[in-house]
């Protein structure tokens, strides 16, 4: 089989999803991490979340982080919000590309944002209006798109219906999230195909966790369906604090390694990405789970290295 060659766009989510379940680190340390990540060549970065500091203390300094983002003009920064209050805070802080999360299950929605899924869907329109008034872009992320730790399997038609409602409510793009890392390639293809049918022509991304070791296989399956936008986190950091068992994201370095080795351009420098993962390890004072971080890339023969 001939490998596809069309490039992909990887969004780095380490400063938000990667740090949200960790012990809080100083703002200066976060900016050091952002600097290391910006050096990798990523074009988009989800840098923080404007949510309750009581719920997510690790991201309580969202405004302070946002105040320094003009240091990296080549990176398009975005932030996650869970409602109108967070959207107002983010816009006031100068971030106009926002992600609004909607859980596909009531159990996770209530644990995550304190309201049912239908209530979160109803908020898409006013959040979109607020963002558009500021000249911004709203991405709706459909969380728990495959399984919920509280309610069990998520019906695929539920995900496609949320996608349809999001488009009608003013979303500019969509992302499907395997929040607790239970998806497999067959299920990924099924859900993405349904979402594509419900939201034809809409930009569509994929947010994957590697909790059960299926993350890269799921990314490749999505690529074969035409998905070109993926979220990832250096070192495989991340997880949802309100979804039991939701461990790390797919690692940016492993995703880039897989695509680049398949002839698919990512624009990401693998060595600098590994360096950024080591910065994250140092700042968090713990080893990260990425296999590529431990083993390194493909070996280079000594003669080739000498040349």
Phi and psi restraints in degrees (value plus and minus 20) as a CYANA .aco file:
   2 UNK   PHI     -97.3   -57.3
   2 UNK   PSI     109.0   149.0
   3 UNK   PHI     -91.4   -51.4
   3 UNK   PSI     118.5   158.5
   4 UNK   PHI     -85.6   -45.6
   4 UNK   PSI     136.6   176.6
   5 UNK   PHI    -146.3  -106.3
   5 UNK   PSI     -22.5    17.5
   6 UNK   PHI     -89.8   -49.8
   6 UNK   PSI     115.3   155.3
   7 UNK   PHI     -90.7   -50.7
   7 UNK   PSI     145.5   185.5
   8 UNK   PHI    -142.6  -102.6
   8 UNK   PSI     139.9   179.9
   9 UNK   PHI    -135.4   -95.4
   9 UNK   PSI      90.6   130.6
  10 UNK   PHI    -119.1   -79.1
  10 UNK   PSI     102.9   142.9
  11 UNK   PHI    -113.2   -73.2
  11 UNK   PSI     106.2   146.2
  12 UNK   PHI    -102.6   -62.6
  12 UNK   PSI     103.5   143.5
  13 UNK   PHI    -135.5   -95.5
  13 UNK   PSI      -7.5    32.5
  14 UNK   PHI     -77.2   -37.2
  14 UNK   PSI     -64.2   -24.2
  15 UNK   PHI     -85.6   -45.6
  15 UNK   PSI     -41.9    -1.9
  16 UNK   PHI    -123.3   -83.3
  16 UNK   PSI     -93.9   -53.9
  17 UNK   PHI     -85.4   -45.4
  17 UNK   PSI     -55.2   -15.2
  18 UNK   PHI     -86.8   -46.8
  18 UNK   PSI     -55.9   -15.9
  19 UNK   PHI    -117.6   -77.6
  19 UNK   PSI     -33.0     7.0
  20 UNK   PHI     -86.3   -46.3
  20 UNK   PSI     -43.6    -3.6
  21 UNK   PHI    -123.6   -83.6
  21 UNK   PSI     -14.8    25.2
  22 UNK   PHI    -110.2   -70.2
  22 UNK   PSI     143.3   183.3
  23 UNK   PHI     -80.4   -40.4
  23 UNK   PSI     111.4   151.4
  24 UNK   PHI     -74.6   -34.6
  24 UNK   PSI     119.4   159.4
  25 UNK   PHI    -136.6   -96.6
  25 UNK   PSI     138.5   178.5
  26 UNK   PHI     -81.7   -41.7
  26 UNK   PSI     134.6   174.6
  27 UNK   PHI     -77.0   -37.0
  27 UNK   PSI     -60.6   -20.6
  28 UNK   PHI     -79.7   -39.7
  28 UNK   PSI     -57.3   -17.3
  29 UNK   PHI     -87.3   -47.3
  29 UNK   PSI     -59.4   -19.4
  30 UNK   PHI     -82.2   -42.2
  30 UNK   PSI     -61.7   -21.7
  31 UNK   PHI     -87.2   -47.2
  31 UNK   PSI     -52.8   -12.8
  32 UNK   PHI     -83.6   -43.6
  32 UNK   PSI     -61.0   -21.0
  33 UNK   PHI     -86.1   -46.1
  33 UNK   PSI     -64.0   -24.0
  34 UNK   PHI     -78.9   -38.9
  34 UNK   PSI     -60.7   -20.7
  35 UNK   PHI     -82.1   -42.1
  35 UNK   PSI     -63.8   -23.8
  36 UNK   PHI     -85.3   -45.3
  36 UNK   PSI     -58.1   -18.1
  37 UNK   PHI     -90.0   -50.0
  37 UNK   PSI     -60.3   -20.3
  38 UNK   PHI     -81.5   -41.5
  38 UNK   PSI     -51.0   -11.0
  39 UNK   PHI     -91.0   -51.0
  39 UNK   PSI     -33.8     6.2
  40 UNK   PHI     -95.4   -55.4
  40 UNK   PSI     -38.5     1.5
  41 UNK   PHI      84.6   124.6
  41 UNK   PSI     -21.0    19.0
  42 UNK   PHI     -81.5   -41.5
  42 UNK   PSI     122.2   162.2
  43 UNK   PHI    -115.5   -75.5
  43 UNK   PSI     -42.2    -2.2
  44 UNK   PHI    -151.5  -111.5
  44 UNK   PSI     124.6   164.6
  45 UNK   PHI    -166.1  -126.1
  45 UNK   PSI     107.1   147.1
  46 UNK   PHI    -105.8   -65.8
  46 UNK   PSI      90.1   130.1
  47 UNK   PHI    -119.0   -79.0
  47 UNK   PSI     -42.1    -2.1
  48 UNK   PHI    -188.3  -148.3
  48 UNK   PSI    -195.2  -155.2
  49 UNK   PHI    -158.9  -118.9
  49 UNK   PSI     112.6   152.6
  50 UNK   PHI    -117.1   -77.1
  50 UNK   PSI      61.1   101.1
  51 UNK   PHI    -148.6  -108.6
  51 UNK   PSI    -198.7  -158.7
  52 UNK   PHI     -81.7   -41.7
  52 UNK   PSI     105.4   145.4
  53 UNK   PHI     -84.8   -44.8
  53 UNK   PSI     -41.3    -1.3
  54 UNK   PHI     -92.0   -52.0
  54 UNK   PSI     -56.5   -16.5
  55 UNK   PHI     -96.5   -56.5
  55 UNK   PSI     -61.0   -21.0
  56 UNK   PHI    -148.1  -108.1
  56 UNK   PSI      58.3    98.3
  57 UNK   PHI     -82.9   -42.9
  57 UNK   PSI     -44.6    -4.6
  58 UNK   PHI     -85.8   -45.8
  58 UNK   PSI     -39.2     0.8
  59 UNK   PHI    -136.9   -96.9
  59 UNK   PSI       5.3    45.3
  60 UNK   PHI     -86.9   -46.9
  60 UNK   PSI     -37.5     2.5
  61 UNK   PHI    -118.2   -78.2
  61 UNK   PSI      11.9    51.9
  62 UNK   PHI     -74.7   -34.7
  62 UNK   PSI     -65.5   -25.5
  63 UNK   PHI     -83.8   -43.8
  63 UNK   PSI     -59.5   -19.5
  64 UNK   PHI     -84.5   -44.5
  64 UNK   PSI     -59.9   -19.9
  65 UNK   PHI     -85.2   -45.2
  65 UNK   PSI     -66.9   -26.9
  66 UNK   PHI     -79.5   -39.5
  66 UNK   PSI     -49.8    -9.8
  67 UNK   PHI     -86.4   -46.4
  67 UNK   PSI     -34.8     5.2
  68 UNK   PHI    -130.6   -90.6
  68 UNK   PSI     -15.6    24.4
  69 UNK   PHI     -93.3   -53.3
  69 UNK   PSI     -33.2     6.8
  70 UNK   PHI     -89.4   -49.4
  70 UNK   PSI     -25.5    14.5
  71 UNK   PHI     -87.3   -47.3
  71 UNK   PSI     -41.4    -1.4
  72 UNK   PHI    -145.0  -105.0
  72 UNK   PSI      53.7    93.7
  73 UNK   PHI     -86.5   -46.5
  73 UNK   PSI     -38.5     1.5
  74 UNK   PHI    -103.4   -63.4
  74 UNK   PSI     -28.2    11.8
  75 UNK   PHI    -123.1   -83.1
  75 UNK   PSI     114.5   154.5
  76 UNK   PHI    -111.4   -71.4
  76 UNK   PSI      93.9   133.9
  77 UNK   PHI    -115.6   -75.6
  77 UNK   PSI     128.0   168.0
  78 UNK   PHI    -160.6  -120.6
  78 UNK   PSI     148.8   188.8
  79 UNK   PHI    -161.0  -121.0
  79 UNK   PSI     130.9   170.9
  80 UNK   PHI    -112.8   -72.8
  80 UNK   PSI     120.8   160.8
  81 UNK   PHI    -153.3  -113.3
  81 UNK   PSI     139.1   179.1
  82 UNK   PHI    -138.5   -98.5
  82 UNK   PSI     -15.8    24.2
  83 UNK   PHI     158.7   198.7
  83 UNK   PSI    -192.3  -152.3
  84 UNK   PHI     -86.0   -46.0
  84 UNK   PSI     -59.5   -19.5
  85 UNK   PHI     -80.9   -40.9
  85 UNK   PSI     -65.2   -25.2
  86 UNK   PHI     -85.0   -45.0
  86 UNK   PSI     -58.3   -18.3
  87 UNK   PHI     -83.4   -43.4
  87 UNK   PSI     -62.1   -22.1
  88 UNK   PHI     -82.6   -42.6
  88 UNK   PSI     -62.6   -22.6
  89 UNK   PHI     -81.4   -41.4
  89 UNK   PSI     -65.4   -25.4
  90 UNK   PHI     -83.6   -43.6
  90 UNK   PSI     -64.6   -24.6
  91 UNK   PHI     -84.8   -44.8
  91 UNK   PSI     -60.1   -20.1
  92 UNK   PHI     -84.5   -44.5
  92 UNK   PSI     -48.5    -8.5
  93 UNK   PHI    -104.4   -64.4
  93 UNK   PSI     -22.2    17.8
  94 UNK   PHI      78.9   118.9
  94 UNK   PSI     -16.5    23.5
  95 UNK   PHI    -116.1   -76.1
  95 UNK   PSI     101.9   141.9
  96 UNK   PHI    -134.0   -94.0
  96 UNK   PSI     -23.7    16.3
  97 UNK   PHI    -123.2   -83.2
  97 UNK   PSI      90.0   130.0
  98 UNK   PHI    -140.9  -100.9
  98 UNK   PSI     129.2   169.2
  99 UNK   PHI    -133.4   -93.4
  99 UNK   PSI     106.4   146.4
 100 UNK   PHI    -129.6   -89.6
 100 UNK   PSI     105.0   145.0
 101 UNK   PHI    -117.2   -77.2
 101 UNK   PSI     114.2   154.2
 102 UNK   PHI    -145.0  -105.0
 102 UNK   PSI     101.7   141.7
 103 UNK   PHI    -100.8   -60.8
 103 UNK   PSI     118.8   158.8
 104 UNK   PHI    -101.0   -61.0
 104 UNK   PSI     -24.6    15.4
 105 UNK   PHI    -145.3  -105.3
 105 UNK   PSI     128.8   168.8
 106 UNK   PHI     -88.3   -48.3
 106 UNK   PSI     -60.0   -20.0
 107 UNK   PHI     -78.6   -38.6
 107 UNK   PSI     -68.6   -28.6
 108 UNK   PHI     -91.0   -51.0
 108 UNK   PSI     -57.5   -17.5
 109 UNK   PHI     -80.5   -40.5
 109 UNK   PSI     -63.1   -23.1
 110 UNK   PHI     -89.3   -49.3
 110 UNK   PSI     -56.9   -16.9
 111 UNK   PHI     -90.4   -50.4
 111 UNK   PSI     -53.8   -13.8
 112 UNK   PHI    -105.2   -65.2
 112 UNK   PSI     -65.4   -25.4
 113 UNK   PHI    -148.2  -108.2
 113 UNK   PSI     -18.8    21.2
 114 UNK   PHI      58.0    98.0
 114 UNK   PSI       0.2    40.2
 115 UNK   PHI    -169.4  -129.4
 115 UNK   PSI     143.3   183.3
 116 UNK   PHI     -92.3   -52.3
 116 UNK   PSI     145.5   185.5
 117 UNK   PHI     -80.8   -40.8
 117 UNK   PSI     -62.4   -22.4
 118 UNK   PHI     -81.2   -41.2
 118 UNK   PSI     -57.9   -17.9
 119 UNK   PHI     -85.4   -45.4
 119 UNK   PSI     -58.9   -18.9
 120 UNK   PHI     -86.9   -46.9
 120 UNK   PSI     -58.5   -18.5
 121 UNK   PHI     -82.5   -42.5
 121 UNK   PSI     -61.2   -21.2
 122 UNK   PHI     -83.7   -43.7
 122 UNK   PSI     -43.1    -3.1
 123 UNK   PHI    -103.2   -63.2
 123 UNK   PSI     -30.6     9.4
 124 UNK   PHI     -77.2   -37.2
 124 UNK   PSI     -67.1   -27.1
 125 UNK   PHI     -80.9   -40.9
 125 UNK   PSI     -70.2   -30.2
 126 UNK   PHI     -86.0   -46.0
 126 UNK   PSI     -53.8   -13.8
 127 UNK   PHI     -85.2   -45.2
 127 UNK   PSI     -64.2   -24.2
 128 UNK   PHI     -80.9   -40.9
 128 UNK   PSI     -62.3   -22.3
 129 UNK   PHI     -81.3   -41.3
 129 UNK   PSI     -63.4   -23.4
 130 UNK   PHI     -82.2   -42.2
 130 UNK   PSI     -64.9   -24.9
 131 UNK   PHI     -86.1   -46.1
 131 UNK   PSI     -62.6   -22.6
 132 UNK   PHI     -88.5   -48.5
 132 UNK   PSI     -52.9   -12.9
 133 UNK   PHI     -81.3   -41.3
 133 UNK   PSI     -48.5    -8.5
 134 UNK   PHI    -111.2   -71.2
 134 UNK   PSI     -13.7    26.3
 135 UNK   PHI      55.2    95.2
 135 UNK   PSI       3.6    43.6
 136 UNK   PHI    -119.5   -79.5
 136 UNK   PSI    -191.9  -151.9
 137 UNK   PHI    -148.4  -108.4
 137 UNK   PSI     110.9   150.9
 138 UNK   PHI    -134.5   -94.5
 138 UNK   PSI     102.4   142.4
 139 UNK   PHI    -125.1   -85.1
 139 UNK   PSI     110.2   150.2
 140 UNK   PHI    -118.2   -78.2
 140 UNK   PSI     102.0   142.0
 141 UNK   PHI    -119.7   -79.7
 141 UNK   PSI     102.9   142.9
 142 UNK   PHI    -113.1   -73.1
 142 UNK   PSI      82.2   122.2
 143 UNK   PHI    -103.1   -63.1
 143 UNK   PSI     143.2   183.2
 144 UNK   PHI      33.7    73.7
 144 UNK   PSI      24.1    64.1
 145 UNK   PHI     -97.2   -57.2
 145 UNK   PSI     -27.7    12.3
 146 UNK   PHI    -144.4  -104.4
 146 UNK   PSI     -66.0   -26.0
 147 UNK   PHI    -170.4  -130.4
 147 UNK   PSI     131.2   171.2
 148 UNK   PHI    -138.3   -98.3
 148 UNK   PSI     115.3   155.3
 149 UNK   PHI     -88.5   -48.5
 149 UNK   PSI     -33.6     6.4
 150 UNK   PHI    -124.5   -84.5
 150 UNK   PSI     -60.9   -20.9
 151 UNK   PHI    -127.0   -87.0
 151 UNK   PSI     -27.1    12.9
 152 UNK   PHI      68.5   108.5
 152 UNK   PSI    -177.8  -137.8
 153 UNK   PHI     -77.7   -37.7
 153 UNK   PSI     118.2   158.2
 154 UNK   PHI    -109.6   -69.6
 154 UNK   PSI     102.3   142.3
 155 UNK   PHI     -80.5   -40.5
 155 UNK   PSI     107.6   147.6
 156 UNK   PHI     -75.8   -35.8
 156 UNK   PSI     -54.1   -14.1
 157 UNK   PHI     -87.4   -47.4
 157 UNK   PSI     -43.6    -3.6
 158 UNK   PHI     -86.8   -46.8
 158 UNK   PSI     -61.2   -21.2
 159 UNK   PHI     -85.6   -45.6
 159 UNK   PSI     -65.3   -25.3
 160 UNK   PHI     -86.3   -46.3
 160 UNK   PSI     -53.2   -13.2
 161 UNK   PHI     -88.4   -48.4
 161 UNK   PSI     -59.8   -19.8
 162 UNK   PHI     -83.0   -43.0
 162 UNK   PSI     -60.8   -20.8
 163 UNK   PHI     -79.5   -39.5
 163 UNK   PSI     -65.1   -25.1
 164 UNK   PHI     -81.5   -41.5
 164 UNK   PSI     -65.2   -25.2
 165 UNK   PHI     -84.6   -44.6
 165 UNK   PSI     -57.4   -17.4
 166 UNK   PHI     -83.1   -43.1
 166 UNK   PSI     -62.6   -22.6
 167 UNK   PHI     -83.3   -43.3
 167 UNK   PSI     -66.1   -26.1
 168 UNK   PHI     -83.5   -43.5
 168 UNK   PSI     -45.9    -5.9
 169 UNK   PHI    -110.4   -70.4
 169 UNK   PSI     -20.8    19.2
 170 UNK   PHI      88.9   128.9
 170 UNK   PSI     -10.9    29.1
 171 UNK   PHI     -81.8   -41.8
 171 UNK   PSI     122.0   162.0
 172 UNK   PHI    -112.7   -72.7
 172 UNK   PSI     -43.8    -3.8
 173 UNK   PHI    -177.5  -137.5
 173 UNK   PSI     148.4   188.4
 174 UNK   PHI    -151.5  -111.5
 174 UNK   PSI     134.5   174.5
 175 UNK   PHI    -160.8  -120.8
 175 UNK   PSI     119.6   159.6
 176 UNK   PHI    -124.7   -84.7
 176 UNK   PSI     110.8   150.8
 177 UNK   PHI    -138.6   -98.6
 177 UNK   PSI     106.3   146.3
 178 UNK   PHI    -111.2   -71.2
 178 UNK   PSI      58.1    98.1
 179 UNK   PHI     -80.9   -40.9
 179 UNK   PSI     -56.8   -16.8
 180 UNK   PHI    -130.9   -90.9
 180 UNK   PSI      -7.7    32.3
 181 UNK   PHI      44.2    84.2
 181 UNK   PSI      25.9    65.9
 182 UNK   PHI    -128.0   -88.0
 182 UNK   PSI     -26.3    13.7
 183 UNK   PHI     -90.9   -50.9
 183 UNK   PSI     136.9   176.9
 184 UNK   PHI    -148.5  -108.5
 184 UNK   PSI     144.0   184.0
 185 UNK   PHI     -73.9   -33.9
 185 UNK   PSI     -60.9   -20.9
 186 UNK   PHI     -83.3   -43.3
 186 UNK   PSI     -63.5   -23.5
 187 UNK   PHI     -89.0   -49.0
 187 UNK   PSI     -57.9   -17.9
 188 UNK   PHI     -79.2   -39.2
 188 UNK   PSI     -67.0   -27.0
 189 UNK   PHI     -83.7   -43.7
 189 UNK   PSI     -58.6   -18.6
 190 UNK   PHI     -83.3   -43.3
 190 UNK   PSI     -70.6   -30.6
 191 UNK   PHI     -85.9   -45.9
 191 UNK   PSI     -64.0   -24.0
 192 UNK   PHI     -84.8   -44.8
 192 UNK   PSI     -57.4   -17.4
 193 UNK   PHI     -83.1   -43.1
 193 UNK   PSI     -61.3   -21.3
 194 UNK   PHI     -86.1   -46.1
 194 UNK   PSI     -61.0   -21.0
 195 UNK   PHI     -85.5   -45.5
 195 UNK   PSI     -61.4   -21.4
 196 UNK   PHI     -78.6   -38.6
 196 UNK   PSI     -60.8   -20.8
 197 UNK   PHI     -87.6   -47.6
 197 UNK   PSI     -56.3   -16.3
 198 UNK   PHI     -97.2   -57.2
 198 UNK   PSI     -43.9    -3.9
 199 UNK   PHI    -154.8  -114.8
 199 UNK   PSI      43.6    83.6
 200 UNK   PHI     -82.2   -42.2
 200 UNK   PSI     116.3   156.3
 201 UNK   PHI      61.7   101.7
 201 UNK   PSI     -25.7    14.3
 202 UNK   PHI    -101.3   -61.3
 202 UNK   PSI     116.9   156.9
 203 UNK   PHI     -79.0   -39.0
 203 UNK   PSI     111.8   151.8
 204 UNK   PHI    -153.0  -113.0
 204 UNK   PSI     106.6   146.6
 205 UNK   PHI    -137.4   -97.4
 205 UNK   PSI     154.9   194.9
 206 UNK   PHI    -156.6  -116.6
 206 UNK   PSI     110.8   150.8
 207 UNK   PHI    -135.7   -95.7
 207 UNK   PSI      94.1   134.1
 208 UNK   PHI    -138.1   -98.1
 208 UNK   PSI     123.9   163.9
 209 UNK   PHI    -131.5   -91.5
 209 UNK   PSI     131.7   171.7
 210 UNK   PHI    -127.3   -87.3
 210 UNK   PSI       8.7    48.7
 211 UNK   PHI     -73.2   -33.2
 211 UNK   PSI     -59.1   -19.1
 212 UNK   PHI    -134.7   -94.7
 212 UNK   PSI       2.3    42.3
 213 UNK   PHI      54.9    94.9
 213 UNK   PSI      -4.2    35.8
 214 UNK   PHI    -125.0   -85.0
 214 UNK   PSI     -18.6    21.4
 215 UNK   PHI     -78.9   -38.9
 215 UNK   PSI     -69.9   -29.9
 216 UNK   PHI     -89.2   -49.2
 216 UNK   PSI     -58.7   -18.7
 217 UNK   PHI     -81.4   -41.4
 217 UNK   PSI     -59.7   -19.7
 218 UNK   PHI     -85.9   -45.9
 218 UNK   PSI     -59.2   -19.2
 219 UNK   PHI     -83.5   -43.5
 219 UNK   PSI     -63.4   -23.4
 220 UNK   PHI     -84.9   -44.9
 220 UNK   PSI     -62.5   -22.5
 221 UNK   PHI     -80.1   -40.1
 221 UNK   PSI     -62.1   -22.1
 222 UNK   PHI     -84.3   -44.3
 222 UNK   PSI     -58.4   -18.4
 223 UNK   PHI     -79.8   -39.8
 223 UNK   PSI     -62.3   -22.3
 224 UNK   PHI     -83.9   -43.9
 224 UNK   PSI     -40.9    -0.9
 225 UNK   PHI    -107.0   -67.0
 225 UNK   PSI     -25.2    14.8
 226 UNK   PHI      84.6   124.6
 226 UNK   PSI     -16.3    23.7
 227 UNK   PHI     -92.8   -52.8
 227 UNK   PSI     113.5   153.5
 228 UNK   PHI    -145.3  -105.3
 228 UNK   PSI     -21.3    18.7
 229 UNK   PHI    -139.5   -99.5
 229 UNK   PSI     103.2   143.2
 230 UNK   PHI    -153.2  -113.2
 230 UNK   PSI     123.8   163.8
 231 UNK   PHI    -114.7   -74.7
 231 UNK   PSI     126.1   166.1
 232 UNK   PHI    -177.6  -137.6
 232 UNK   PSI     144.4   184.4
 233 UNK   PHI    -158.0  -118.0
 233 UNK   PSI     108.7   148.7
 234 UNK   PHI     -77.8   -37.8
 234 UNK   PSI     120.1   160.1
 235 UNK   PHI      54.2    94.2
 235 UNK   PSI     -24.0    16.0
 236 UNK   PHI      57.5    97.5
 236 UNK   PSI       1.9    41.9
 237 UNK   PHI     -86.9   -46.9
 237 UNK   PSI     134.2   174.2
 238 UNK   PHI     107.5   147.5
 238 UNK   PSI     152.6   192.6
 239 UNK   PHI     133.6   173.6
 239 UNK   PSI     136.9   176.9
 240 UNK   PHI    -113.5   -73.5
 240 UNK   PSI     103.7   143.7
 241 UNK   PHI     -87.9   -47.9
 241 UNK   PSI     -34.0     6.0
 242 UNK   PHI    -132.6   -92.6
 242 UNK   PSI      -0.9    39.1
 243 UNK   PHI    -153.2  -113.2
 243 UNK   PSI      77.8   117.8
 244 UNK   PHI     -72.8   -32.8
 244 UNK   PSI     112.6   152.6
 245 UNK   PHI      65.1   105.1
 245 UNK   PSI     -15.4    24.6
 246 UNK   PHI    -106.7   -66.7
 246 UNK   PSI      67.7   107.7
 247 UNK   PHI    -106.1   -66.1
 247 UNK   PSI    -183.7  -143.7
 248 UNK   PHI     -77.7   -37.7
 248 UNK   PSI     139.5   179.5
 249 UNK   PHI     -89.6   -49.6
 249 UNK   PSI     147.5   187.5
 250 UNK   PHI     -82.9   -42.9
 250 UNK   PSI     122.8   162.8
 251 UNK   PHI     -98.1   -58.1
 251 UNK   PSI     112.7   152.7
 252 UNK   PHI     -75.1   -35.1
 252 UNK   PSI     -64.4   -24.4
 253 UNK   PHI     -85.3   -45.3
 253 UNK   PSI     -55.7   -15.7
 254 UNK   PHI     -93.5   -53.5
 254 UNK   PSI     -57.9   -17.9
 255 UNK   PHI     -85.2   -45.2
 255 UNK   PSI     -65.6   -25.6
 256 UNK   PHI     -83.6   -43.6
 256 UNK   PSI     -60.9   -20.9
 257 UNK   PHI     -79.7   -39.7
 257 UNK   PSI     -66.4   -26.4
 258 UNK   PHI     -82.5   -42.5
 258 UNK   PSI     -68.9   -28.9
 259 UNK   PHI     -87.7   -47.7
 259 UNK   PSI     -66.3   -26.3
 260 UNK   PHI     -81.9   -41.9
 260 UNK   PSI     -59.8   -19.8
 261 UNK   PHI     -87.8   -47.8
 261 UNK   PSI     -40.4    -0.4
 262 UNK   PHI    -112.5   -72.5
 262 UNK   PSI     -10.4    29.6
 263 UNK   PHI      59.8    99.8
 263 UNK   PSI      -1.1    38.9
 264 UNK   PHI    -128.9   -88.9
 264 UNK   PSI      94.1   134.1
 265 UNK   PHI     -89.1   -49.1
 265 UNK   PSI     118.5   158.5
 266 UNK   PHI    -136.8   -96.8
 266 UNK   PSI     -39.3     0.7
 267 UNK   PHI      55.3    95.3
 267 UNK   PSI     -11.5    28.5
 268 UNK   PHI    -126.5   -86.5
 268 UNK   PSI     113.4   153.4
 269 UNK   PHI    -103.7   -63.7
 269 UNK   PSI      95.9   135.9
 270 UNK   PHI     -86.1   -46.1
 270 UNK   PSI     -61.8   -21.8
 271 UNK   PHI     -81.8   -41.8
 271 UNK   PSI     -61.8   -21.8
 272 UNK   PHI     -90.3   -50.3
 272 UNK   PSI     -49.5    -9.5
 273 UNK   PHI     -89.4   -49.4
 273 UNK   PSI     -61.2   -21.2
 274 UNK   PHI     -83.1   -43.1
 274 UNK   PSI     -57.5   -17.5
 275 UNK   PHI     -83.9   -43.9
 275 UNK   PSI     -60.3   -20.3
 276 UNK   PHI     -84.7   -44.7
 276 UNK   PSI     -57.8   -17.8
 277 UNK   PHI     -83.5   -43.5
 277 UNK   PSI     -56.7   -16.7
 278 UNK   PHI     -89.0   -49.0
 278 UNK   PSI     -54.1   -14.1
 279 UNK   PHI     -81.6   -41.6
 279 UNK   PSI     -63.9   -23.9
 280 UNK   PHI     -82.3   -42.3
 280 UNK   PSI     -61.1   -21.1
 281 UNK   PHI     -79.3   -39.3
 281 UNK   PSI     -63.7   -23.7
 282 UNK   PHI     -87.3   -47.3
 282 UNK   PSI     -63.9   -23.9
 283 UNK   PHI     -87.2   -47.2
 283 UNK   PSI     -53.9   -13.9
 284 UNK   PHI    -112.0   -72.0
 284 UNK   PSI     -30.4     9.6
 285 UNK   PHI      36.8    76.8
 285 UNK   PSI      29.0    69.0
 286 UNK   PHI    -180.6  -140.6
 286 UNK   PSI     132.9   172.9
 287 UNK   PHI     -94.1   -54.1
 287 UNK   PSI     126.9   166.9
 288 UNK   PHI    -121.2   -81.2
 288 UNK   PSI     142.7   182.7
 289 UNK   PHI    -109.6   -69.6
 289 UNK   PSI     -21.3    18.7
 290 UNK   PHI     -82.7   -42.7
 290 UNK   PSI     107.0   147.0
 291 UNK   PHI     -85.3   -45.3
 291 UNK   PSI     -58.2   -18.2
 292 UNK   PHI     -87.3   -47.3
 292 UNK   PSI     -54.1   -14.1
 293 UNK   PHI     -83.8   -43.8
 293 UNK   PSI     -57.3   -17.3
 294 UNK   PHI     -95.9   -55.9
 294 UNK   PSI     -61.5   -21.5
 295 UNK   PHI    -115.5   -75.5
 295 UNK   PSI     -44.2    -4.2
 296 UNK   PHI      63.1   103.1
 296 UNK   PSI     157.0   197.0
 297 UNK   PHI     -99.2   -59.2
 297 UNK   PSI    -185.1  -145.1
 298 UNK   PHI     -83.4   -43.4
 298 UNK   PSI     119.4   159.4
 299 UNK   PHI     -86.4   -46.4
 299 UNK   PSI     124.6   164.6
 300 UNK   PHI    -128.9   -88.9
 300 UNK   PSI     103.3   143.3
 301 UNK   PHI     -76.3   -36.3
 301 UNK   PSI     129.0   169.0
 302 UNK   PHI     -78.2   -38.2
 302 UNK   PSI     -57.6   -17.6
 303 UNK   PHI     -86.8   -46.8
 303 UNK   PSI     -59.2   -19.2
 304 UNK   PHI     -88.1   -48.1
 304 UNK   PSI     -59.8   -19.8
 305 UNK   PHI     -83.3   -43.3
 305 UNK   PSI     -57.0   -17.0
 306 UNK   PHI     -87.0   -47.0
 306 UNK   PSI     -56.6   -16.6
